[in-house]
Amino acid sequence: MSNGVFNIPTPKNEPGNTYAPGTKERETLKAELKRQSETVVDIPVIINGENIKTDSVKQVVMPHDHQHVLANFSLAGEKELRDAVEAAMAAKESWANMPWQHRASIFLKAADLISGPYRDVINSATMLGQSKTAYQTEIDAAQELADFLRFGVDYANQIYQMQPDSMKNIWNRLEYRPLDGFVLAISPFNFTAIGGNLPSAPAIMGNVVVWKPASTSVLSNYYFMRILEEAGLPKGVINFVPSRGSQVSEVVLTDPRMSGFHFTGSTSTFQTIWKNVGENIMNYKSYPRLVGETGGKDFVFAHETAQADKVVAALVRGAFEYQGQKCSAASRAYIPASMWEEVKAGVLEETAKLKVGDVRDFRNFMGAVIDKPAFDSITSYIDYAADSEEAEIIAGGTYDDSKGYFVQPTVIVTTNPNFKTMTEEIFGPVLTIYVYENDQLEDTLTAVDTASMYALTGAIFAQDREAIMHLERRLSGAAGNFYINDKPTGAVINQQPFGGSRGSGTNDKAGSVFNMIRWTSPRIIKENFAPTTDISYPFMDEE
């Protein structure tokens, strides 16, 4: 029995490596990239700690060299999915009853493994399998993933300490139980950290999880699963089931014991899942918690008092880092006519410098988009703009998928604030700019707020404080993460908790206590030390 109130180590954001020439980390990362490039990994389904191979096998390839196979992975079918649910439920009682300090230790150890001996491994898997540059990978697979685990433990500790007041002879206490059943986690391809956090956050709070990773990020997610096992995660607590989304919806989503759903992905997918849950609501043993971060059509708005060079840097980095495959990527911009020529010249100059290619060549700023469907979707928008009388492509606009799924950084200028590429999520390296007349500020702000269904991230640039206050107020509902004189990407755990509303999700703020508390089912316990024997009340006495 534990007799003590234990202090959780105070988390700090994981520092990042630069991978500059001559550094030790650059040398070891390149060596691991070479090793993984020469290896084909067999990835099983992992249920109750057992490695399971199935007859249905898919490949993980390098997006920047799509004939190069990195791994073969088994797909879970109906049987495996049902087994995963049963394994999770079998592990539920012992996991929920594990003393908190031991549960916390598993995830703290995993964070140290990620930031230490497995840093190059998980970074290389992310670079090769998801076509991220060394810098983008470092802030994702190493820093952010470790931060999710360490701060998640700290947030859980904060939650457990939130207790009610008590009166004389009464002791009130809150017990933060896990949800009644299991949690289904479906994670995206673009961030290894999100892939790790979606199953881990509920598990930190004592829940058991069925985890479906994206097929295009299976390699890095698999390494994270192995790290959790090495850190001591008991069998069945998280079950790793790469699978088809349709089968997950049929088998897992409709299981009466599903009590939570943790998701990052497209708005349309989340809406379909929400609809399916609603249609099955009578069958669930509890009302499932639905937590989702979905799409974005993120803006940069420049006021006439903004500094043009700062706007240029935000546009180029915000739009083209990781090929624009961030739900927070800058994909639409509003520039006042008075500074357009200066901004245009800067954007063209800086975009022309960007090199696109194999991420193993550290001189490249961008890699390839994730796969053929993404490539086809992105290029269809570019072709649409090229054929439109309302738009002009001033940079990029070219693409080639003969070796890798490469799309050049593309800048479109439109005369229509509601043009297709200003309103629809593209999820690629495409930035559309609308130039507004300085005296049309209010109308343009209305367009920013209403042009898209999303409200994820947005940035404003201005020097005048009255202007900043006005823009902040006018666009209060347009973004869950709002940036002043900064690009709309790069949220850091415990500094800028992430999430948006409207069509961008439930805004439960990943990387904060608000998300973690969604995975609890609190029980209030009232203990009376001096129970009364009275039946009547004083007001009933005769006068």
Salt bridges, closest charged atoms under 4 A:
GLU14 OE2 - ARG119 NH1 2.94
GLU14 OE1 - ARG150 NH1 2.83
GLU27 OE2 - LYS24 NZ 3.93
GLU32 OE2 - ARG35 NH2 2.70
GLU38 OE2 - LYS34 NZ 2.77
ASP42 OD2 - LYS53 NZ 3.86
GLU50 OE2 - LYS235 NZ 3.82
ASP65 OD1 - LYS403 NZ 3.35
GLU78 OE2 - ARG82 NH2 3.11
ASP83 OD2 - LYS79 NZ 2.65
GLU86 OE2 - ARG257 NH2 2.62
ASP112 OD1 - ARG150 NH2 2.76
GLU138 OE2 - ARG119 NH2 2.52
ASP140 OD2 - LYS132 NZ 2.78
GLU175 OE1 - ARG523 NE 2.89
GLU229 OE1 - ARG226 NH1 2.72
ASP255 OD1 - ARG257 NE 3.02
ASP309 OD1 - LYS310 NZ 3.75
GLU321 OE1 - LYS326 NZ 3.93
GLU349 OE2 - LYS353 NZ 3.95
GLU350 OE2 - LYS353 NZ 3.24
ASP358 OD1 - HIS64 NE2 3.58
ASP358 OD2 - ARG360 NH2 2.69
ASP361 OD2 - ARG363 NH2 2.88
ASP376 OD1 - LYS372 NZ 3.26
ASP401 OD2 - LYS372 NZ 2.61
GLU442 OE2 - HIS470 NE2 2.71
GLU442 OE1 - ARG474 NH1 2.25
ASP449 OD1 - ARG502 NH2 3.11
ASP508 OD1 - ARG518 NE 3.23
GLU527 OE1 - ARG173 NH1 3.10
